[in-house]
């Protein structure tokens, strides 16, 4: 029996959940990364703030965001990144370690497991959850409050009307990013997905995927104000070139998602599946 569009999304979302083997490998690498940094730098604590531990990670694309809280903030964010990169390069000489603001990226398993290590410096003792981290787009430093932002996504996800839809939509957006090689921030996509669904009356993947991409295209991937009101704005991309590439792919995604939704509403499931497969880089389940 052929899948319905709703069943196709259910199957797809199940396939996107990381395997236990990925979780085990990530736990092992976290220990190695933390040891490397503690041996070289004055570390206060670590906060894992990425999608992998937050329930929005994608199988085969294990991106783990680790904020390392450091003492003695240097004069420039470039120096902070160089220090972290130097420590990790020394510990993992046969692994690609590169700077991609605001993080130092460590590519384990030939890039199948990517760690983004972000140096952070507490803004003040009164608010220990607020950090200065390296900026993007020519900004030297920007503020980050990872626990506040995780709680925002969790709160939206718990809204009864959408029943876990915020994290599902974020996972779908990230799958699109990975399967189409889109050079943009997973964090930005997650926050935009949660913001879009906040207060909504339902979660219907074929509809909400379309509406999210159309919204992102309409605003041209503009910076996002912090919905918690704690930090400054979030940016989709770290450079102008990446932003241009990402926006072009968002526009294509919006067009394909709209065609999939129109076919779904016209009771043409085969056509809807065809456009959804194009949207997700050939990875959407076959009907």
PAZAPA-4460 file (N, C-alpha, C; in steps of 0.05 Angstrom, whole numbers, plus 32768, in hexadecimal, padded with zeros to 4 digits):
% residues 287
    n_x    n_y    n_z   ca_x   ca_y   ca_z    c_x    c_y    c_z   seq   type   mol
   8011   7FE8   8000   8000   8000   8000   8012   8019   8000     1      X     A
   800B   802C   7FEE   801C   8044   7FEC   8019   8055   8004     2      X     A
   802E   8063   800B   802E   8075   8022   801D   808E   801B     3      X     A
   8010   8098   802F   8004   80B3   802D   801A   80C7   8032     4      X     A
   8015   80E1   802C   8029   80F5   8031   802F   80F7   804F     5      X     A
   801B   80F5   8060   801F   80F5   807D   8030   80DE   8086     6      X     A
   802B   80C6   807A   803B   80AF   8081   8058   80B2   8077     7      X     A
   805B   80BF   8060   8076   80C4   8056   8086   80D5   8069     8      X     A
   807A   80E9   8074   8088   80FA   8087   808E   80EB   80A1     9      X     A
   807B   80DA   80AA   8080   80CA   80C2   8098   80B8   80BE    10      X     A
   8099   80AB   80A7   80AF   8099   80A1   80C9   80A8   809F    11      X     A
   80C8   80BF   8092   80E0   80D0   808E   80EB   80D9   80A9    12      X     A
   80D9   80E3   80BA   80E2   80ED   80D5   80EE   80D6   80E5    13      X     A
   80E3   80BE   80E3   80EF   80A7   80F1   810B   80A1   80E7    14      X     A
   810F   80A3   80CD   8129   809E   80C1   813E   80B3   80C9    15      X     A
   8135   80CB   80CF   8147   80E1   80D5   8152   80DF   80F2    16      X     A
   8146   80D0   8103   8150   80CE   811F   816B   80C1   8120    17      X     A
   817F   80CD   812D   819A   80C1   812E   819A   80A5   813B    18      X     A
   81AB   8094   8131   81AE   8079   813C   81BC   8079   8156    19      X     A
   81B8   8063   8166   81C6   8061   817F   81E4   8060   817C    20      X     A
   81ED   8055   8166   820A   8054   8161   8216   8071   815E    21      X     A
   8206   8083   8152   820E   809E   8150   8210   80AB   816C    22      X     A
   81FD   80A5   817C   81FC   80B1   8197   8215   80A7   81A7    23      X     A
   821B   808E   81A4   8232   8083   81B3   824C   8090   81A9    24      X     A
   824F   8093   818F   8267   809F   8184   8269   80BC   818D    25      X     A
   8252   80CA   818D   8253   80E6   8196   825B   80E9   81B3    26      X     A
   8252   80D6   81C4   8259   80D7   81E1   8277   80D3   81E4    27      X     A
   8282   80C0   81D4   829F   80BB   81D5   82AF   80D3   81CD    28      X     A
   82A7   80E0   81B7   82B5   80F7   81AD   82B2   810F   81C0    29      X     A
   829C   8111   81CD   8299   8127   81E0   82AE   8126   81F6    30      X     A
   82B2   810E   8200   82C7   810A   8215   82E2   8113   820B    31      X     A
   82E9   810B   81F2   8303   8112   81E6   8305   8130   81E2    32      X     A
   82F0   813D   81D8   82F0   8159   81D3   82F4   8169   81ED    33      X     A
   82E5   8161   8201   82E6   816F   821B   8302   816C   8227    34      X     A
   830E   8154   8226   8328   8150   8231   833D   8161   8222    35      X     A
   833A   8163   8208   834D   8174   81F8   834C   8191   8201    36      X     A
   8334   819B   8205   8331   81B7   820C   8339   81BD   8229    37      X     A
   8332   81AA   823B   833A   81AE   8257   8358   81AE   825A    38      X     A
   8366   819E   824A   8383   819C   824C   8391   81B5   8242    39      X     A
   8384   81C5   8231   8391   81DB   8224   8386   81F6   822D    40      X     A
   836D   81F8   8237   8361   8211   823C   8355   8212   8258    41      X     A
   834F   8229   8262   8343   822D   827D   8324   822B   827A    42      X     A
   831A   8212   827C   82FE   820D   8277   82EE   820F   8291    43      X     A
   82D7   821C   828F   82C4   821D   82A6   82B0   8206   82A4    44      X     A
   82A4   8203   828D   8290   81ED   828A   828A   81EA   826C    45      X     A
   827C   81D4   8266   8273   81CF   824B   8254   81CE   824A    46      X     A
   8249   81D8   8235   822C   81D6   8231   8227   81CB   8215    47      X     A
   821B   81B3   8213   8213   81A8   81F9   81F8   81B4   81F2    48      X     A
   81F8   81C3   81DC   81E0   81D2   81D6   81D5   81CC   81BA    49      X     A
   81E0   81B8   81AD   81D9   81B4   8191   81C1   81A1   818E    50      X     A
   81BB   819C   8175   81A3   818C   816D   81A5   816F   8175    51      X     A
   81BD   8165   8177   81C0   8148   817C   81B5   8140   8197    52      X     A
   81BA   8150   81AB   81B0   8149   81C6   8194   8155   81CB    53      X     A
   818B   8165   81B8   8172   8174   81BB   815B   8168   81AD    54      X     A
   815F   8152   819F   8149   8145   8191   8142   8150   8176    55      X     A
   8155   815E   8169   8150   8168   814E   8167   8160   813B    56      X     A
   8178   814E   8143   818E   8145   8132   8185   8134   811C    57      X     A
   8196   8131   8107   818F   8121   80EF   81A3   810A   80EC    58      X     A
   8198   80F2   80E8   81A9   80DA   80E5   81BD   80DE   80CF    59      X     A
   81D6   80D6   80D4   81EB   80D8   80C0   81F8   80F4   80BF    60      X     A
   81ED   8107   80CE   81F7   8122   80CE   81F8   812B   80EB    61      X     A
   820B   811F   80F9   820D   8123   8116   821C   813D   811C    62      X     A
   820C   8153   811F   8218   816D   8126   8213   8171   8144    63      X     A
   8229   8174   8152   8227   8179   816F   8232   8194   8175    64      X     A
   8223   81A6   8182   822C   81C0   818A   8234   81BF   81A7    65      X     A
   824D   81C7   81AC   8257   81C7   81C7   8262   81E3   81CE    66      X     A
   8255   81F0   81E0   8260   820A   81E9   8273   8205   8200    67      X     A
   828B   820F   81FD   829F   820C   8213   82A2   8227   8220    68      X     A
   829B   8228   8239   829D   8240   8249   82B9   8244   8253    69      X     A
   82C6   825A   824A   82E2   825F   8250   82E5   8278   8261    70      X     A
   82FB   8279   826F   8303   8291   827E   8315   82A2   826C    71      X     A
   8319   82BB   8275   832C   82CD   8268   8326   82D2   824B    72      X     A
   8311   82E1   8246   8308   82E8   822B   831E   82F8   821D    73      X     A
   8326   82EF   8205   833C   82FE   81F7   8331   8317   81EA    74      X     A
   8342   8327   81DE   833A   8340   81D2   832A   833C   81B9    75      X     A
   832E   8326   81AA   831F   8321   8192   8314   8305   8192    76      X     A
   82FE   8301   8184   82F2   82E7   8181   8303   82D4   8170    77      X     A
   8312   82E0   815E   8324   82D0   814E   8339   82C2   815F    78      X     A
   8343   82CF   8173   8356   82C3   8186   8349   82AC   8195    79      X     A
   8330   82B0   819D   8322   829B   81AC   831F   8282   819A    80      X     A
   8317   8286   8181   8314   826F   816F   832F   8262   8169    81      X     A
   8344   8272   8166   835E   8266   8161   8368   8255   8179    82      X     A
   8362   825E   8191   836A   824E   81A8   835C   8233   81A9    83      X     A
   8342   8233   81A4   8333   821A   81A4   833C   8208   818D    84      X     A
   8340   8214   8175   8349   8204   815E   8365   81F8   8164    85      X     A
   8377   8207   8170   8391   81FD   8176   8390   81E5   8188    86      X     A
   8380   81E7   819D   837E   81D1   81B0   8373   81B8   81A2    87      X     A
   835E   81BB   8192   8352   81A4   8186   8363   8198   816F    88      X     A
   8371   81A9   8160   8382   81A0   814B   8399   818F   8157    89      X     A
   83A3   8197   816E   83B9   8188   817B   83AF   816D   8184    90      X     A
   8397   816B   818E   838C   8152   8198   8383   813F   8181    91      X     A
   837B   814B   816B   8370   813B   8155   837F   8142   813B    92      X     A
   8398   813A   8139   83A9   8143   8122   83A0   8138   8107    93      X     A
   8391   8122   8107   8389   8115   80EE   836C   811B   80E8    94      X     A
   8360   812E   80F6   8344   8135   80F3   8342   8152   80E9    95      X     A
   832F   8157   80D7   832C   8173   80CE   8321   8184   80E4    96      X     A
   832F   819A   80EA   8327   81AD   80FE   8328   81C8   80F1    97      X     A
   8312   81D6   80F0   8311   81F0   80E1   82FF   8204   80F0    98      X     A
   8303   821D   80EA   82F3   8232   80F6   82DC   8239   80E3    99      X     A
   82C4   8239   80EE   82AC   8242   80DF   829B   8250   80F3   100      X     A
   829E   826B   80F4   8291   827B   8109   8274   8274   810C   101      X     A
   826C   8272   8126   827A   8279   813E   8289   8263   814C   102      X     A
   828F   824D   813C   8299   8235   8149   82B3   822C   813C   103      X     A
   82C0   8219   814A   82D5   8209   813F   82C9   81EE   8139   104      X     A
   82CB   81E6   8120   82BE   81CD   8117   82D2   81B6   8116   105      X     A
   82CA   81A0   8122   82DB   8188   8122   82CB   8172   8113   106      X     A
   82D7   8168   80FD   82C9   8155   80EC   82D3   8139   80F1   107      X     A
   82C5   812B   8103   82CC   810F   8108   82BF   80FD   80F2   108      X     A
   82CB   80E6   80EE   82C0   80D2   80DB   82BB   80DE   80BF   109      X     A
   82D0   80ED   80B6   82CF   80F9   809B   82B7   810C   8098   110      X     A
   82B0   8119   80AE   829A   812C   80AC   827F   8121   80B3   111      X     A
   827C   8107   80B7   8262   80FB   80BE   8259   8104   80DA   112      X     A
   826D   810A   80EB   8266   8114   8105   8275   812E   8109   113      X     A
   8267   8144   810B   8273   815E   810D   826D   816B   8128   114      X     A
   8283   8174   8135   8281   8182   814E   8286   819F   8149   115      X     A
   8274   81B0   8153   8278   81CD   8151   827D   81D7   816D   116      X     A
   8296   81DE   8172   829E   81E6   818D   829F   8205   818E   117      X     A
   828F   8211   819F   828C   822E   81A0   8298   8239   81B9   118      X     A
   82AD   8249   81B7   82B7   8256   81D0   82A4   826B   81DA   119      X     A
   829F   826A   81F4   828C   827D   8200   8298   8289   8219   120      X     A
   8291   82A2   821F   829A   82B0   8237   8282   82BD   8245   121      X     A
   827F   82B6   825E   8268   82C0   826D   8267   82DF   826D   122      X     A
   824F   82E9   8268   824C   8306   8267   824F   8312   8283   123      X     A
   8243   8305   8297   8244   830F   82B2   823C   82F9   82C5   124      X     A
   8242   82FC   82DF   823B   82E8   82F3   821D   82E7   82F9   125      X     A
   820F   82FE   82F4   81F2   82FF   82FA   81E2   82ED   82E7   126      X     A
   81EC   82EA   82CF   81DE   82D9   82BB   81F1   82C5   82AF   127      X     A
   81F7   82AF   82BE   820C   829C   82B5   8204   828D   829B   128      X     A
   81EC   8290   8292   81E4   8281   827A   81E8   8292   8261   129      X     A
   81F1   82AB   8264   81F5   82BD   824D   8213   82BF   8246   130      X     A
   821A   82BA   822D   8236   82B9   8224   823B   82CC   820D   131      X     A
   8254   82D5   820B   825E   82E1   81F2   826B   82CA   81E2   132      X     A
   8264   82C8   81C9   8271   82B4   81B7   827A   82C2   819E   133      X     A
   828C   82B6   818E   8295   82C3   8176   827E   82CB   8163   134      X     A
   827F   82E3   8158   826A   82ED   8147   826D   82E3   812A   135      X     A
   8258   82E9   811A   8258   82E2   80FE   8251   82FC   80EE   136      X     A
   8256   82FB   80D4   824F   8311   80C3   825D   832B   80CA   137      X     A
   8276   8329   80D3   8285   8341   80DA   8282   834A   80F6   138      X     A
   8271   833D   8106   826D   8344   8122   8282   8336   8133   139      X     A
   828F   8345   8144   82A5   8339   8154   829B   8325   8168   140      X     A
   8288   832D   8178   827C   831B   818D   825D   831D   818B   141      X     A
   8250   8307   8192   8233   8308   8194   822A   82F8   81AD   142      X     A
   8212   82FE   81B6   8209   82F1   81CF   81FB   82D6   81C9   143      X     A
   81FE   82C4   81DC   81F1   82AA   81D9   81E8   82A1   81F5   144      X     A
   81D0   8295   81F5   81C4   8289   820D   81B9   826E   8206   145      X     A
   81CA   825A   8203   81C1   8240   81F8   81AB   8233   8208   146      X     A
   81AC   8235   8223   8197   8228   8233   817C   8235   822F   147      X     A
   817C   8250   822D   8164   825F   8228   8157   8257   820D   148      X     A
   8168   8254   81F9   815E   824E   81DE   8155   8231   81DC   149      X     A
   8162   821F   81EA   8158   8203   81EB   813D   8202   81F9   150      X     A
   813A   8211   820E   8120   8211   821C   810A   821D   820B   151      X     A
   8111   8231   81FA   80FD   823C   81E8   80F2   8227   81D5   152      X     A
   8104   8218   81C9   80FB   8203   81B6   80EB   81EE   81C5   153      X     A
   80F4   81E6   81DD   80E6   81D2   81ED   80CA   81DC   81F4   154      X     A
   80C7   81F5   81FB   80AE   8200   8203   809A   8200   81EB   155      X     A
   80A4   8208   81D4   8092   8208   81BC   808B   81EB   81B5   156      X     A
   809E   81D9   81B7   809A   81BD   81B0   8084   81B0   81C2   157      X     A
   8082   81BB   81DA   806F   81AF   81ED   8052   81BA   81E9   158      X     A
   804F   81CE   81D8   8034   81D9   81D4   8022   81C2   81CA   159      X     A
   800B   81BF   81D7   7FF9   81A8   81D2   7FF0   81A7   81B5   160      X     A
   7FEB   81BD   81A8   7FE0   81BD   818E   7FF3   81B2   8179   161      X     A
   800D   81B5   817D   8020   81AB   8169   802E   8191   8171   162      X     A
   802B   8189   818A   8033   816E   8193   804E   8165   8189   163      X     A
   8063   8174   8190   807E   816D   8188   8086   8176   816D   164      X     A
   8075   8187   8160   807B   818F   8145   8093   81A1   8141   165      X     A
   809A   81B1   8156   80B0   81C4   8153   80CA   81B5   814D   166      X     A
   80CF   81A0   815C   80E8   8190   8157   80E7   8180   813D   167      X     A
   80CF   8177   8136   80CC   8168   811D   80D1   817B   8105   168      X     A
   80C6   8193   8107   80CA   81A6   80F1   80E7   81AE   80EF   169      X     A
   80F4   81B2   8106   8111   81B9   8106   8121   81A2   80FA   170      X     A
   811A   8189   8101   8129   8173   80F6   8125   8171   80D8   171      X     A
   810D   8176   80CE   8109   8176   80B1   8118   818C   80A3   172      X     A
   8119   81A4   80AF   8128   81BA   80A4   8146   81B4   80A3   173      X     A
   8150   81A7   80B8   816D   81A0   80B8   8173   818A   80A4   174      X     A
   8160   8177   80A1   8164   8162   808C   8166   816F   8071   175      X     A
   8154   8182   806B   8156   8191   8052   8172   819E   804F   176      X     A
   817B   81AA   8064   8195   81B8   8064   81AB   81A4   805C   177      X     A
   81AC   818D   806A   81C2   817A   8065   81C0   816D   804A   178      X     A
   81A8   8166   8042   81A5   8157   8028   81A8   8169   8010   179      X     A
   81A8   8183   8014   81AC   8196   7FFE   81C5   81A7   8002   180      X     A
   81D6   81A1   8015   81EF   81AF   801A   81EB   81CD   801C   181      X     A
   81D9   81D5   802E   81D2   81F1   8032   81E4   81FC   8048   182      X     A
   81F4   8211   8042   8207   821C   8056   81FB   822F   8069   183      X     A
   81E9   8225   807B   81DD   8237   808E   81DB   822A   80A9   184      X     A
   81D5   823A   80BD   81D6   8231   80D9   81BE   821F   80E0   185      X     A
   81C4   8208   80EC   81B0   81F6   80F6   81A0   8203   810D   186      X     A
   81AF   8212   811D   81A2   821F   8134   818D   8233   812A   187      X     A
   8194   8242   8115   8181   8255   8109   8168   8247   80FF   188      X     A
   816C   8231   80F2   8155   8222   80E7   8143   8218   80FE   189      X     A
   8150   820E   8113   8141   8204   812A   8130   821A   8137   190      X     A
   813D   8231   813C   812F   8247   8148   8118   8252   8136   191      X     A
   811D   8253   811D   8108   825C   810A   80F1   8249   8109   192      X     A
   80F7   822F   810A   80E2   821B   8109   80D0   821D   8122   193      X     A
   80DD   8220   8139   80CE   8223   8152   80BD   823C   8153   194      X     A
   80C9   8252   814A   80BB   826C   8149   80A3   826A   8137   195      X     A
   80A7   825E   811F   8091   825B   810C   8079   824C   8118   196      X     A
   807E   8236   8127   8069   8225   8131   805D   8230   814B   197      X     A
   806B   8241   8159   8062   824B   8173   8046   8257   8171   198      X     A
   8034   824B   8181   8018   8255   8181   8007   824A   816A   199      X     A
   8012   8239   8159   8003   822E   8143   7FEE   821A   814E   200      X     A
   7FDA   8214   813D   7FC4   8203   8146   7FC7   81E6   813E   201      X     A
   7FDC   81E0   812F   7FE1   81C4   8126   7FFC   81C2   811A   202      X     A
   8005   81A9   8115   801E   81A4   8107   8018   8190   80F1   203      X     A
   8019   8199   80D8   8015   8187   80C1   802E   818A   80B0   204      X     A
   8040   8176   80B0   805B   817A   80A3   805A   8185   8087   205      X     A
   8049   817A   8075   804A   8183   8059   8042   81A0   8057   206      X     A
   8031   81AA   8069   802A   81C6   8069   803F   81D8   8076   207      X     A
   8048   81CF   808E   805A   81E0   809D   8076   81E2   8091   208      X     A
   807F   81CC   8084   8099   81CE   8076   8097   81E3   8060   209      X     A
   8081   81E3   8052   807D   81F7   803C   807D   8213   8048   210      X     A
   806C   8217   805D   8069   8232   8068   8083   823C   8074   211      X     A
   8093   822A   8080   80AC   8233   808C   80BF   823C   8076   212      X     A
   80C2   822C   8061   80D5   8235   804C   80CB   824E   803D   213      X     A
   80B1   8251   803A   80A7   8269   802E   80AD   8281   8040   214      X     A
   80AA   827D   8059   80B1   8293   806C   80CE   829A   806B   215      X     A
   80E0   8286   806B   80FD   828B   806A   8104   829A   8050   216      X     A
   80F7   8292   803A   80FC   82A0   8020   80F2   82BD   8021   217      X     A
   80DB   82C1   802D   80CF   82DB   802E   80E0   82EF   803E   218      X     A
   80EC   82E5   8054   80FD   82F7   8064   811A   82F6   805B   219      X     A
   8120   82E8   8046   813B   82E6   803A   8150   82DD   804F   220      X     A
   8147   82CA   8060   8159   82BF   8075   8164   82D6   8087   221      X     A
   8154   82E9   808C   815C   82FF   809D   8163   82F7   80B9   222      X     A
   8172   8308   80C8   8178   8302   80E4   815F   82FF   80F4   223      X     A
   8160   82EF   8109   8149   82E9   811A   814D   82F5   8135   224      X     A
   813A   8304   813F   813B   830E   815A   8138   82F8   816E   225      X     A
   8146   82F9   8184   8144   82E4   8198   8128   82E4   81A4   226      X     A
   8119   82CE   81A0   80FD   82CD   81AB   80FC   82CD   81C9   227      X     A
   8112   82C7   81D6   8113   82C9   81F4   811B   82E4   81FD   228      X     A
   8125   82F6   81EB   812D   8310   81F2   8146   8312   8203   229      X     A
   8157   82FD   8201   816F   82FB   8212   8187   8305   8204   230      X     A
   818A   82FF   81EA   81A2   8305   81DB   819C   8316   81C3   231      X     A
   81B1   831A   81B3   81AE   8329   819A   81A2   8316   8185   232      X     A
   81A4   831E   816C   8197   8310   8156   81A6   82F7   814D   233      X     A
   8198   82E4   8141   81A4   82CC   8136   81A7   82CF   8117   234      X     A
   81BD   82C5   810C   81C2   82C7   80F0   81C1   82AC   80E3   235      X     A
   81B7   82AB   80CA   81B4   8291   80BC   81CF   8287   80B2   236      X     A
   81E0   8299   80AA   81FA   8292   809D   8210   82A3   80A8   237      X     A
   8228   8298   80A5   8240   82A6   80B0   824D   82B9   809D   238      X     A
   8247   82B6   8083   8253   82C8   806E   823E   82D0   805A   239      X     A
   8243   82E5   804B   8231   82EE   8036   822F   82D9   8020   240      X     A
   8245   82CC   8018   8244   82B8   8003   8233   82A0   800B   241      X     A
   8235   8298   8024   8225   8282   802E   8207   828A   802E   242      X     A
   8202   82A2   8036   81E7   82AC   8037   81DA   82AC   801C   243      X     A
   81E9   82B4   8007   81DE   82B4   7FEC   81D8   8298   7FE3   244      X     A
   81EA   8286   7FE8   81E6   826A   7FE1   81CD   825E   7FEF   245      X     A
   81CC   8263   8009   81B7   8258   801A   819C   8263   8011   246      X     A
   819A   827D   800B   8181   828A   8003   8177   827F   7FE8   247      X     A
   818A   827A   7FD6   8182   826E   7FBC   8176   8253   7FC1   248      X     A
   8181   8243   7FD3   8177   8228   7FD8   815C   8229   7FE8   249      X     A
   8159   823D   7FF9   8140   8241   8007   812A   8248   7FF3   250      X     A
   812F   8259   7FE0   811B   825F   7FCC   8113   8247   7FBC   251      X     A
   8126   8236   7FB5   8120   821D   7FA6   810F   820B   7FB8   252      X     A
   8117   8209   7FD2   8108   81F9   7FE5   80EB   8202   7FE7   253      X     A
   80E7   821C   7FE9   80CC   8227   7FEC   80BB   8220   7FD3   254      X     A
   80C7   8221   7FBC   80B8   821A   7FA3   80B0   81FD   7FA3   255      X     A
   80C3   81EB   7FAA   80BE   81CF   7FAA   80AA   81C7   7FBF   256      X     A
   80AC   81D3   7FD7   809A   81CD   7FEC   807E   81D6   7FE6   257      X     A
   807B   81ED   7FD8   8061   81F7   7FD0   8054   81E4   7FBB   258      X     A
   8064   81DA   7FA9   8059   81C8   7F95   8051   81AD   7FA2   259      X     A
   8060   81A5   7FB6   8059   818C   7FC5   803E   8190   7FD3   260      X     A
   803B   81A8   7FE0   8023   81AD   7FEF   800B   81B0   7FDC   261      X     A
   800F   81BD   7FC5   7FF9   81C0   7FB2   7FF0   81A4   7FA8   262      X     A
   8003   8193   7FA2   7FFD   8178   7F99   7FEE   8168   7FAE   263      X     A
   7FF7   816B   7FC7   7FEA   815E   7FDE   7FCD   8167   7FE0   264      X     A
   7FC8   8181   7FDE   7FAD   818B   7FE1   7F9C   8184   7FC9   265      X     A
   7FA8   817F   7FB2   7F99   8176   7F9A   7F96   8158   7F99   266      X     A
   7F9D   814A   7FAE   7F9B   812D   7FB0   7FAB   8120   7F9A   267      X     A
   7FC4   812A   7F96   7FD7   811E   7F83   7FF0   8115   7F93   268      X     A
   7FED   80FF   7FA3   8003   80F7   7FB5   801D   80F0   7FA7   269      X     A
   801B   80E4   7F8F   8034   80DC   7F81   8044   80F6   7F7A   270      X     A
   8036   810A   7F71   8043   8123   7F6A   804E   8131   7F83   271      X     A
   803F   8130   7F99   8049   813B   7FB2   8063   812D   7FBB   272      X     A
   8063   8113   7FBA   807B   8104   7FC1   8093   810B   7FAF   273      X     A
   808E   8110   7F96   80A4   8117   7F83   80B0   8131   7F8B   274      X     A
   80A0   8145   7F92   80AB   815F   7F9A   80B8   815E   7FB5   275      X     A
   80AD   814E   7FC7   80BA   814B   7FE2   80D5   813E   7FDF   276      X     A
   80D7   812B   7FCD   80F1   811E   7FC8   8105   8132   7FBD   277      X     A
   80FD   8143   7FAB   810E   8158   7FA1   8116   816B   7FB8   278      X     A
   8103   8172   7FC8   8108   8185   7FDE   811D   817A   7FF1   279      X     A
   811C   8160   7FF7   812E   8154   800B   8145   8145   7FFD   280      X     A
   814E   814F   7FE6   8166   8144   7FDA   8165   8127   7FD3   281      X     A
   814E   811C   7FCC   814C   8100   7FC5   814A   80ED   7FDC   282      X     A
   8145   80F7   7FF4   8145   80E6   800C   812A   80E1   8017   283      X     A
   8115   80ED   800C   80FA   80E9   8016   80F1   80CD   800F   284      X     A
   80E2   80BF   8020   80D9   80A3   801B   80CA   80A1   8000   285      X     A
   80CE   808A   7FF3   80BF   8084   7FDB   80A2   807D   7FE2   286      X     A
   8090   8083   7FD1   8074   807D   7FD5   806E   8060   7FCF   287      X     A
***
